[in-house]
Amino acid sequence: MKLSIGILAILFPVLSWAQLAGNWEGVATNDKGAQRIVLHISGKFTSMKGTADIADQKLMNAPLDSITFLDSTLEFSMAAADTRYSGVLNDNGIIVGTLTQHGVAAPLTLARVALVRAYPPDVPTQGSAVVEGGHYVHKPSGVEFNLPAGWSVDRTQFSNGSRGESTIINDRSGKAMVVSVNIRKVQTDPEGIPAVLAQALPRLVAMRGGDGPPRQIAPNYKIREGSVQQTTIGGHQAVRAIGDYQQGGKGIAELLAWIDSEQTRTYFFLRTPADDLAAEQVLFDQWLQSARIP
């Protein structure tokens, strides 16, 4: 990788580079469909490195052949997928650009996603979850659910923010940008469960606004009016809602569900372009209805 920069370029982008290192994701859509891209950037400004995940092409942590950041413009290429990208980091902290793959160009807006750190050494990483015939079992907590058609488990990993385990799920249709479930073993007094659930939405809104750890900034994030439901899922108290925000001039929706029992705290999450919300809502509901919570 060759990085050509002048003295002024070295001095000017220091602040921007500090904003750039980390994980970014977006969905590229063209006439052939949609695919989710996750970009991982690391290293110093003068020796940038990067990898990318394109789940639809079974590429995970594929190394970039080149990556540069000059005058607020990020460019990278990946020969393994015949892919190149050019985008501009704007004042909202979003990279807006074009992904070209096999000669076909598609708009791709990349937004920062929270870093989910790997398991610390003292937390077991193997065998915590089992998937057989589309049925998922989280062995430490006993939480179970069925995966809707077209979904598959990517990985289960320790979530530093919640101190639980997060399972990342792939939607092969590409409509869902992110699907995950976070499971944590707890001991909660039954009378205290409503108070715990009441904190879920304010905490999420604060986090999306950048006020709480882990910081996941989404400009103008809000909970959709009339979407909040106090309900039961798997026989336990739960709260559901829909979150909305704008990314690159397009609407993004989040389907949210928190379930609390005396023994577990489970958070189901799906992010999708707002135009695909109705179709993804059906799958999300199937997912929740299949849940068995101890």
Residue, then its C-alpha position, 0 to 999 in steps of 0.5 A: m500500500k502506498l500513501s502519498i501525502g504532502i506536509l500540509a495533508i499530514l498536519f490537517p487531517v489529524l483530527s479527522w483520522a482520529q474520527l476515522a479509525g474503527n468500524w463502519e458499515g453500510v448497505a450498497t444497493n444496485d439493480k442486482g440487489a443489496q449487500r451489507i459492507v462492514l469496514h474495519i480501519s486500524g493503524k496510524f494515519t501514515s500506515m493505515k490498514g483495513t479489512a472488510d466483511i461482505a457476508d453475501q460473498k462469504l468474505m470476512n476480514a478480507p484485507l484491503d489492497s490499498i486504503t488512503f485518507l486525504d482531504s477528507t476523502l476515503e478511498f480503498s480497493m479490494a481485489a478479492a471482490d473486484t471492489r473499490y470505494s471513494g467517499v467523503l467524511n462529512d461534518n456529521g461523521i458519515i462517509v458518503g460515496t460510491l462503491t464500484q464492484h465488477g464495474v457496477a457503481a452503487p451509492l454506499t454511505l458508511a456510518r460508524v458502528a460500536l466496537v464490540r470487543a472480543y472475549p476477555p481471557d477469563v470468559p469462555t468463548q467456545g460452546s456458549a451457543v448451539v444452532e441446529g436446524g435453525h434452532y438457537v440455544h444459548k447454553p449459559s442462560g437457557v434462552e432459545f429461539n428459531l431463526p427465520a428463513g434466510w437468517s444464519v448465525d455469524r458469531t457469538q461474542f462478549s459484549n463489553g457494554s452490556r457485560g453479556e453475550s451478543t450473537i450477530i445474525n446474518d440476513r442473506s436477503g440483505k434487507a436487514m443491515v444489522v440483526s443481533v440478540n444480547i443475552r445476560k444472566v442476572q438476578t432480578d427481584p420480580e417487583g423490580i423488573p418494570a423499573v429495569l424495563a423503563q430504563a431501556l428506551p431512555r438509555l438507548v436514546a442517550m447512547r444514540g445521542g452520544d451521551g452514554p457508553p457505548r457511544q453509537i451516534a445517530p443524528n436526530y435519533k428518535i423513538r417513533e410515536g405510538s410504537v412503544q408497547q408494554t407487552t409479554i414475550g415468552g411469558h415474561q415482561a417486555v417492552r417493544a419500540i421502533g427507532d428512527y433516524q436519517q443516514g445519508g439522506k435516507g431513513i433508517a429504522e430499528l426494531l427493538a425488544w427488551i425482555d426481562s425475567e428473574q434470571t435473564r435480560t435479553y435484547f433483540f435488535l434489527r436495523t433496516p432501511a425504513d423502506d424495508l421495515a414492513a417486510e423485516q417486521v414480519l421476520f422480527d415478530q416470528w423471531l420474538q414469538s419463537a423465543r423461550i426465556p427462562 
